[in-house]
């Protein structure tokens, strides 16, 4: 059995590794992300500088990374983004969840979500965590349900990738 991954908040020193894993995720699973690979390339790694600084982590805006115990390679990531409008401040969204193929099935996704939820529990005023998952992504949906997320709707043809439309399931977990 592989050792448990190290989960920690990403910082500016992780930017290049994070960006490369993000690009890999967008290429491997374009139907699972709102951003395209090309859009990410155009924005560049500097687009993530503010969130990686961590200045708003206590408010519910951060990115976590999963690293191998052996060589500290980044093998997974997930972010939390707090809503900014006054009437929506009680909500945040899980964003950018991805585990590298070579780390799949080893509990990395669960470890990332467990840490994200533990940190979300400490954010003052946060009551609800939302996420969007491709309706055909059964493995991801089962993982989200196993940590307390429940479906509350479906966006029909929510994403279009190369002319193919995919439905999106909307899920939430209350704190």
N, C-alpha and C positions, 0 to 999 in steps of 0.2 A: 504494500500500500504506500502511495506517495505521501510525503510529509505535507502537513497543512500549509497552505499558502500564507505568506505574510500579507496582511491587508493594512494599508495606510493611506492617508490623504496624500494626493499628488501635490507637488510643488514645482516651482519654475525649473528646477534641475531635471525634472522628469519630462519636460515639454517635448523633446525630440522623440523619446520612446513612446510617449502617449500619442503623439501625432502619427507616428508610423503604425501603431496598433489601430488607431482610428481609421486610417486609410485602408488598412488590411480588412477591417470590419466592413467598411463601405463597399469594398470590392467583392468580398465573400458573400455578403448578405444584403444586397441593395434594397430588397423588399422589406427589410427590417428597420430602416432608418429614413427619416425625412430628408436628410441631407444627402446629396449625391457625392460620389468620389470627386468628380470634377469641381463641384462647388467647394469642397473641402480644400482641394489644391489651390483654387483661386483665392480663398481666404487666407490660407497659409497657417502655419503653426502659431503665429503671433495672435491669431484670433482667440486663442485660449489663455493668453497671458493673464488676464484679469482674474479668471476663476482659479487658475493655478497659484496665484499670489495668496489665496486663502483669506483675504481680508474680510470676506462676508460668510465664512464657513459657519460661524456661530448663528447666523441668520438663516441658514439652510441652503447655502449655495457652495457646493464643493464637488470634487471629483475624487473617487477612491481608486486605488490600483491594487491589483493582486500580483504578488511577486513570488517566484519560485524560491524555495528555501535554499536550494543549492547555489544557484548563480545569480540570484536577484533579478532575473529577467522578468519584464512586465508581461503577464499572461492574461490579464483581465482588467476590466474597468467598468465603472458605473458612476453616474453623477446624480446629484439632487439639485434641482433648480426651484427656488421659492418664487411664488407669484409675486408680482410687484404692486398690483393695484390694491388699494386699501380694503376693498370689499372681498378680495381674494387672498389676503395675507395668511389665512388659515390653511392654505393649500400649497403643496409643492409637488413636483413631478420627477419621477425617475427617468433619467435620460442616458442614452449612449451605452446601454448595457451590452457588454460583449466579453466572451471568453474565447481565447485562441483555440483553434481546433485541437492542438496537441495537449491542451489542458482540459478538454471537455470530459465530463463524466467523473471528475475527481473532486467535486464539491466546491469548486472555485466560485461558481455563480452564487451558490447558497451562502458562502462565506462573505462575498461582497454585499449581498442583500442584507444579511444579518447585521453587518457593521453599519451599513447605510441606515437601517431602521433603528439601530441603537442610537446613532447620532441624531436622527430625526426626532426621536423621543425626547431629546434634551433641548430642542429648539423651542424657545418660548413662543406660545401662541399657535404653533403648528398643530393642526388637528387631523389633516387628511393628506395622504400620499396617493398620487394618481400615476398611472402609466398607460401607455398604448403599446399593444403587441399585435403583430401580424396574426390574423385569425387562423392561418394554417400552421402557425408555429406552436404545435402542441406541447413540445418539451418546455419551451419558455413559459407558456401559460400554466402548465402543471407546477413549475417551480414557483411562479408568482402566487398561485393559489396555496401552495404548501407553506408560505410565510404570511398568509393572511389576506392577500388581495382577493377581491371578489369582482366579477364582471358587473358593469352597470349599463353597458350599451355597446353598440357596434356602429362604426362608420363605414357605410357601404362604399366601396371603391375609394377608400381613403388615400391610397397611394397608386401612382402610375409609374411603372418602371419599364422602359422600352416598349410602351404601348400595352402592357399587361397590367390590369387593375387588380388591386388586392384590398380586401376588407381588413379593417383594424378593430380589434377588441379594446374597449375602454375598461380599465380596472381601477379599483380604489381600495385603500386600506385605511381604516380610521385608527388614530392614536388614542 
